[in-house]
Amino acid sequence: MTSMDAPLEPLLGAKTAKALETALGIGTVGDLLYHFPRRYAERGELTRIAGLETDEHATVLAQVDRVTRRTMRSRRGTILEVRITDGQRTLNCTFFNQAWRERELLPGRRGLFAGKVTSYRGALQLANPEYQLIGVPEAGGADGDEQAAAEEFAAALIPVYPAAQGLPSWSIARCVRQVLDVWEGSEDALPADLRRRHHLLGFEEAIRRIHRPADHRELAIARKRLKWDEALAVQLALVRRRQLVEERPAPPCPPVPDGLLAAFDERLPFTLTAGQREVGDAVAQDIAARHPMNRLVQGEVGSGKTVVALRAMLQAVDAGRQAAMLAPTEVLAAQHARSLAELLGDLAAAGELGAPEHATRLTLLTGSLPAAKRRQALLDAVSGAAGIVVGTHALIQDRVRFADLGLLVVDEQHRFGVEQRDALRSRDDGGTSPHLLVMTATPIPRTVAMTVYGDLEVSALRELPSGRSPISTSVVPVAEKPSWLDRAWQRVREEVAAGHQVYVVCPRIGEDGAGGTGGKRGRDAEEDLDELAPPDEGGGARRPPVAVLDVAPRLADGPLEGLRIGVLHGRLPAEEKDTVMRDFAAGELDVLVATTVVEVGVNVPNATVMVILDADRFGVSQLHQLRGRVGRGSAPGLCLLVSETPSGTSTMQRLESVASTTDGFELARLDLELRREGDILGVSQSGRRSTLRLLSLISDEDLIAEARGEAERLVGEDPHLTRHPGLARLVAAMVDDERAEYLQKT
């Protein structure tokens, strides 16, 4: 019997097995059978070209529209250009020194074309793609069994697999077919009664049908069963770990009628929104209890989450406890410390002459503090002199101790590693766990909250405080309209002339490739900012993202000459970062060229323009966060999304969606639709390939809810799943310990 753990080499041969392992990380029968088709094409159907993305390995079912041959200008040889179409859009396939293909790539012929999508002069292309013409087995130079290929293309549905260079979809389909021919199935993890209740297919049949469905109905039945495996595994992991959290006691922090919080509320120069009061009341009730609060507060950029958190921290201080605020960067930690100090005034001056009776002390603790200041901050924390401690991950080092930590506030939780977030919450200081308040300005759809944040109560702040100015967003499509970038820099100069300030954000730091998306310097110093840098005639790789250390000097010597330009990125020493931010906040800099260190928490009301270069390199939520840095004062904000991505691509559509709305909740749903589910479920943090490939947090809400109910019932009857070893193995296989901790701790 061929098991799911069996190696592929005896079944497929050493060469093919090695190619699968190297290119796709597929090493076992199970890996291959869980490498589900990305989509399915019908024999007479032409796959849409509109959704292609640069840098992805794509397989397109299309028709040859036009073939031309020309001589290369820069070297000896010929280029065969084959234009293919799906009936609406076209895609260029370019072959170098392969003129003989003109005899088989005739206009009107249909086939599967596979390769890496690149961009050349604003148009998408496949350079030297592999292809297989329908009815012509293994064209394009691939070897194989002609009869098997004919059978594959005679199928009602053609599976199109996630592929890689040298491993087109049809090669993977052939491997799957070979393995399925000898695979005898595996034990079904789902109990028979559960399958009956939910009308689910058996596991073996579901695997066979998802790879070789006879029709769409058969495919839907198979997908439903395999989605249940994924949803139930996630929910079982959450329910089991939620029990552990609830068993640990927490230090109660009941409100004090005439304490520090009351004094703070009396001094507030503004009126709390209804949402701030409602969420604040819920938090106050939670932290007064003897079991740990685990609450997520989500809200738009500028919705007032910091005030909600501060009021909770003051309640903890009133109860004789301490509160800690954890921020993802030193820039943000310092910004929070300054903001909290400004809000508190002399209420944070405990120990100083003339301080109010209920005052406390606020301490900043980061990894790069000078030795003397760091020693004092550590002493303030361990002695209890500091009621509120603000810091970065330095707060969770083993040597940091608190006198009586009652509340932990984690800001922008998605920026932290799993282990970092959990280390402080679960420390055995007195045998209790502090209450946990998690904040995010990235709104979360209900389905994500139900799945990923299953152990957290979720609150939302939808109102914006009065005084916030509107933000308009525009896409600057450099590929089609390069003059628009010139106009963008003119707009920057106009804002500075009006007395305002500007952010320019780049994906990368530069020089040695650190920061952002990585890679080496994308351009030589003499190249212009608006140069498209197209690939050469060989369809070269996409250029690296622009970098702060390249862009800043070119702006200073070019379109922004004469303006006061500062630079901010993660590799700067802490004191220099703080100096730059203070200078910008004080209006001593006109333009701040930075990486995403300004993404969260930075508050400069005089900044009115945000220019994001290579905006296509950022996610939807990140773009929304970045533009939230402007429009924070009385003047309206402007965000410019600069991209050389060709129009009509899904990437450009994503940027246009961001430009069309400032509703973070609507954008969060869009972000979820665009992102791989595995990223949301912790795969990118673990660095491992996901086995959660079918479950959609957008379209499978009802299924997820049903799986949660089954998980609660199963764990209630069998807490350790000892009577359900198949389910225990399912959880271990799909949600390993590291990913399970991610799900529970996030």
Secondary structure, 3 states (H helix, E strand, C coil): CCCCCCECHHHHCHHHHHHHHHHHCCCEHHHHHCCCCCEEEECCCCCCCCCCCCCCEEEEEEEEEEEEEEECCCCCCEEEEEEEECCCCEEEEEEECCHHHHHCCCCCCEEEEEEEEEEECCEEEEECCEEEECCCCCCCCCCCCHHHHHHHHHCCEEEECCCECCECHHHHHHHHHHHHHHCCCCCCCCCHHHHHHCCCCCHHHHHHHHHCCCCHHHHHHHHHHHHHHHHHHHHHHHHHHHHHHHHCCCCCCCCCCCCHHHHHHHHCCCCCCHHHHHHHHHHHHHHCCCCCCEEEEEECCCCCHHHHHHHHHHHHHHCCCEEEEECCCHHHHHHHHHHHHHHHHHHHECCCCCCCCCCCEEEEECCCCCHHHHHHHHHHHHHCCCCEEEECHHHHCCCCCCCCEEEEEEECHHHCCHHHHHHHHCCCECCECCEEEEEECCCCCHHHHHHCCCCCEEEEECCCCCCCCCEEEEEEECCCCCHHHHHHHHHHHHHHHCCCEEEEECCECECCCECCCCCCCCCCCCCCCCCCCCCCCCCCCCCCCCEHHHHHHHHHHCCCCCCCEEEECCCCCHHHHHHHHHHHHCCCCCEEEECHHHCCCCCCCCEEEEEECCHHHCCHHHHHHHHCCCCCCCCCEEEEEEECCCCCCHHHHHHHHHHHCCCHHHHHHHHHHHCCHHHHCCHHHHCCCCCCCCCCCCCCHHHHHHHHHHHHHHHHHCCCCCCCHHHHHHHHHHCCHHHHHHHHHC
